[in-house]
């Protein structure tokens, strides 16, 4: 049976975690992919029905990437009226990217799960 790519990414990320817990080296190919998505300071992870970090402060001109690590779809939707940005529904492993060119405070939420909120502060 062949796993879908998002299931394979989750499986590989799990292997990296297991290797770290038991003290075994993970292969460079597995660990490179697993750390890249989580080590970028301009990445917001969508995981466990939260945006992490919930508040991110960045300089003008910064490109922010949201990556969905949940098994449920989520959106990244501006709370401003009119909306300044809105993603499509992001499935597991999908990303949404936006560059913030103006200073300000940008509140956003998941339109599918409105209790999920976050803020980008651009200085």
C-alpha positions in Angstrom: 0.0 0.0 0.0 1.3 3.4 -0.9 0.8 6.3 1.6 -0.3 9.7 0.4 2.4 12.3 0.6 1.0 14.1 3.6 0.8 10.7 5.5 4.4 9.9 4.5 5.6 13.3 5.8 3.8 12.7 9.2 5.3 9.2 9.3 8.8 10.4 8.6 8.4 13.3 11.2 7.3 10.6 13.7 10.3 8.5 12.9 12.6 11.5 13.6 10.9 12.0 16.9 11.2 8.3 17.9 14.9 8.3 16.9 15.5 11.4 19.1 13.7 9.9 22.1 15.6 6.6 22.0 18.9 8.2 21.0 19.3 6.9 17.5 20.5 9.0 14.6 17.9 9.9 12.1 18.9 9.9 8.4 19.9 13.4 7.1 17.1 13.2 4.5 14.5 12.7 7.2 15.7 15.3 9.7 16.3 18.0 7.1 12.7 18.0 6.0 11.4 17.8 9.5 13.5 20.6 10.9 13.1 23.0 8.0 9.4 23.5 8.4 9.6 24.1 12.1 12.9 26.0 12.5 12.1 28.9 10.2 11.3 31.9 12.5 8.9 33.2 9.9 6.8 30.0 9.9 3.5 29.7 11.7 2.6 26.1 12.5 -1.0 25.1 12.5 -1.1 22.2 14.9 -3.6 20.9 17.5 -6.2 23.5 16.4 -3.8 26.4 17.2 -1.5 28.8 15.4 2.0 28.7 16.8 3.3 31.2 17.6 0.0 32.9 18.3 1.7 36.3 17.9 4.6 36.9 15.6 6.5 40.2 15.3 8.5 40.8 12.1 10.1 43.6 10.2 8.4 45.2 7.1 8.9 43.1 4.0 8.9 39.7 5.8 7.4 36.7 4.1 5.3 34.6 6.5 4.5 30.9 5.8 1.7 29.1 7.5 1.9 25.3 7.4 -1.0 23.0 8.4 0.2 20.1 10.5 -3.3 19.1 11.6 -5.3 16.3 10.1 -8.1 18.8 9.6 -8.4 21.6 7.0 -7.8 25.1 8.3 -7.7 28.6 6.8 -5.7 31.7 7.4 -8.2 34.6 7.2 -7.7 38.3 8.0 -10.1 39.7 10.6 -10.0 43.1 8.9 -13.0 44.5 7.0 -12.4 44.4 4.1 -10.2 41.3 4.3 -6.5 41.9 3.7 -5.8 38.2 3.0 -7.5 34.8 3.0 -6.2 31.4 2.2 -8.1 28.5 0.7 -8.8 25.6 3.0 -5.3 24.1 3.8 -5.1 20.3 4.0 -2.5 18.5 6.0 1.0 19.7 4.8 -0.4 22.6 2.7 1.1 26.1 3.1 -0.1 29.7 2.7 2.4 32.4 2.1 2.0 36.2 2.4 4.5 39.1 2.5 3.8 41.9 4.9 4.9 45.2 3.2 3.3 47.7 5.6 3.7 48.2 9.3 0.6 47.3 11.4 -1.1 44.6 13.4 -2.7 41.9 11.4 -5.2 39.8 13.3 -6.4 36.5 11.6 -8.4 33.4 12.4 -9.4 30.1 10.9 -12.8 30.5 9.1 -13.6 26.8 9.7 -12.7 26.9 13.4 -13.2 30.6 14.5 -11.8 30.0 18.0 -8.3 29.6 16.3 -6.7 33.1 16.2 -3.3 34.7 15.6 -1.7 38.0 15.2 1.2 39.2 12.9 2.8 42.5 14.2 4.8 44.2 11.4 7.2 47.0 12.5 
